[in-house]
Amino acid sequence: MYIVQIASECAPVIKAGGLGDVVYGLSRELELRGHTVEIILPKYDCMRYDHIWGLHEAYRDLVVPWYGAAIYCDVYCGWVYGRLCFFIDPHSEDLFFNRSCYYGCNDDNMRFAFFSKAALEFLLLTNKRPDVIHCHDWQTGLVPVLLFEIYKYHGMEYQRVCYTIHNFKHQGISGCDVLWATGLNKESYYFADDRLQDPFNPFALNLMKGGIVYSNFITTVSPHHAWEAHYGDFGYGLGHTIHEHQHKFGGVLNGIDYEVWNPQADRYIPHHYDADTFTEKAKNKQALREQLWLGHGDKPLIAYVGRLDQQKGVHLVHHAIYYALYRQAQFVLLGSATETAINNWFLHEKNHLNNNPDCHIEIGFNEELSHLIYAGADLIIVPSNYEPCGLTQMIGLQYGAVPVVRGVGGLLNTVFDRDYDNYHEPEKRNGYVFFQTDSQALESALDRAIGLWYHYPKKFQNLAIQGMEYDYSWSNPATQYLSIYEYIRHK
Ligand SMILES: Nc1ncnc2c1ncn2[C@@H]1O[C@H](COP(=O)(O)OP(=O)(O)O[C@H]2O[C@H](CO)[C@@H](O)[C@H](O)[C@H]2O)[C@@H](O)[C@H]1O
């Protein structure tokens, strides 16, 4: 099969979070199974060019219609650890992708509407006719709309779209300017409840809703979150739309790329190990402590890696720092915030705890350090308010860092409480789960985890090894995506 992914991220060249990991990891697994995969991305000025091989101009002067005129683009092509990627570089005064950031601009809607349009124009003009176009999140929600309203009539009538929602909270709420810019035009047609009209604001368009309505199949990134989005509050207003399209909606649990995340071969960690050589992990803990100037006592090391965002339960992350110190544990945090208030809050804590030998707070995005943290940590916390899938608990499991998670979304599909789980035998349990959002709930789970580490080290090690034995690779999810692709292809 020939699959084209259209996305705003692909790790490690463009990675703001888990979306990048998924686009890369799924593409690699599909290619390993003999399918052809190409990835279309924006050419951001701030992407990690050091992760691209053979970058060259593949198409010059791609004319993308925009507001009745056109924007000229060059399309570059290169390999990101074996994946063939096309990078769209528009020449316009808007400087859509030369902002020194991936997201967070006032005109994000227009930037990614343009990207969606340009990606389809590129496919059309280069005669690329994939069996399936797989697009992701609100940034590419317009792709199926444009495909089925415009490009279908210009020679792309056989293409099918699979649309994956990684985060329902960000939906691309726009004004009608995206319609006029992209050539969709007919305002009254799209401002309809069964098309792109926002469920909360009848005078706004919702790009994610467009993705749901027009795609041939929609997935979110875990079965439990699919349920939450459909029946609970986590659809952020799109539950009704999901309900109307439930026949083409499902949850596919993400995987993690076991070549990137592999403690036996990770190029960013000094000591390789697996379940049989688990004691080597302790050397990584020492290396992490040395790198971060932490003390070397006999203490468990608890880590948080992730975006610092309300989604992630930042109030509980903050509480965990002080609870860990109170319980004679060490804490390492690696995170970045887009909200200034959250950023300042954690910067303040960083200054406050700067000289504490048991705590290190690193604000920023650091792929290399994240690997060493997973390898060095005894426990990894994920106290999210909501979590469509969550990759950090799966990476933690793979590195023998026991996850302590809140029981929501994909966390419930992947972590099974050591002490209280009705569905898994004790030897299949792999972490700790709590349910409420208050600090006592977090403490109750951390207390059990730290207690086991101190008082029953052998049992703690067994728990970590049980986690390492889980298979959260892309093997199963890729099989599920392939059957979705086959299904929509023949419809
Ligand atoms: N400061 C930092 N430095 C280095 N690395 C960092 C980092 N902050 C985060 N990362 C890395 O980025 C990834 C984050 O994964 P998450 O599952 O938390 O994704 P996120 O919430 O961004 O995305 C959404 O999409 C993903 C993928 O579908 C879903 O799992 C998730 O639930 C959903 O919210 C991990 O690989 C992590 O190591």
The ligand as a MOL file (V3000), in Angstrom:
LIG
                    3D

  0  0  0     0  0            999 V3000
M  V30 BEGIN CTAB
M  V30 COUNTS 38 41 0 0 0
M  V30 BEGIN ATOM
M  V30 1 N 10.8320 18.7980 27.6740 0
M  V30 2 C 10.9970 17.6890 26.9890 0
M  V30 3 N 12.2260 17.3020 26.5810 0
M  V30 4 C 12.3890 16.1540 25.8700 0
M  V30 5 N 11.3950 15.3320 25.5130 0
M  V30 6 C 10.1580 15.6800 25.9010 0
M  V30 7 C 9.8900 16.8560 26.6440 0
M  V30 8 N 8.5590 16.9400 26.8610 0
M  V30 9 C 8.0180 15.8670 26.2810 0
M  V30 10 N 8.9750 15.1020 25.7070 0
M  V30 11 C 8.7810 13.8610 24.9440 0
M  V30 12 O 7.6450 14.0490 24.1020 0
M  V30 13 C 6.8110 12.8860 24.1450 0
M  V30 14 C 5.5510 13.2590 24.8740 0
M  V30 15 O 4.6200 12.2330 24.8180 0
M  V30 16 P 3.1360 12.4670 25.4040 0
M  V30 17 O 2.4310 11.1850 25.3010 0
M  V30 18 O 3.2380 13.1630 26.7130 0
M  V30 19 O 2.5740 13.4580 24.2860 0
M  V30 20 P 1.7350 14.8060 24.2020 0
M  V30 21 O 0.9200 15.0360 25.4020 0
M  V30 22 O 2.6610 15.8330 23.7690 0
M  V30 23 O 0.8120 14.4490 22.9240 0
M  V30 24 C -0.4550 13.9540 22.6040 0
M  V30 25 O -0.2110 12.9530 21.5980 0
M  V30 26 C 0.4160 11.7880 22.0780 0
M  V30 27 C 0.6520 10.8830 20.8800 0
M  V30 28 O -0.5290 10.4210 20.3590 0
M  V30 29 C -0.4340 11.1090 23.1380 0
M  V30 30 O 0.2800 10.0100 23.6730 0
M  V30 31 C -0.7540 12.0930 24.2510 0
M  V30 32 O -1.6540 11.4880 25.1770 0
M  V30 33 C -1.3450 13.3710 23.6900 0
M  V30 34 O -1.5640 14.3180 24.7170 0
M  V30 35 C 7.6430 11.8290 24.8140 0
M  V30 36 O 8.4680 11.2030 23.8620 0
M  V30 37 C 8.5150 12.6470 25.7840 0
M  V30 38 O 9.7150 11.9740 26.1360 0
M  V30 END ATOM
M  V30 BEGIN BOND
M  V30 1 1 1 2
M  V30 2 1 2 3
M  V30 3 2 2 7
M  V30 4 2 3 4
M  V30 5 1 4 5
M  V30 6 2 5 6
M  V30 7 1 6 7
M  V30 8 1 6 10
M  V30 9 1 7 8
M  V30 10 2 8 9
M  V30 11 1 9 10
M  V30 12 1 10 11
M  V30 13 1 11 12
M  V30 14 1 11 37
M  V30 15 1 12 13
M  V30 16 1 13 14
M  V30 17 1 13 35
M  V30 18 1 14 15
M  V30 19 1 15 16
M  V30 20 2 16 17
M  V30 21 1 16 18
M  V30 22 1 16 19
M  V30 23 1 19 20
M  V30 24 2 20 21
M  V30 25 1 20 22
M  V30 26 1 20 23
M  V30 27 1 23 24
M  V30 28 1 24 25
M  V30 29 1 24 33
M  V30 30 1 25 26
M  V30 31 1 26 27
M  V30 32 1 26 29
M  V30 33 1 27 28
M  V30 34 1 29 30
M  V30 35 1 29 31
M  V30 36 1 31 32
M  V30 37 1 31 33
M  V30 38 1 33 34
M  V30 39 1 35 36
M  V30 40 1 35 37
M  V30 41 1 37 38
M  V30 END BOND
M  V30 END CTAB
M  END
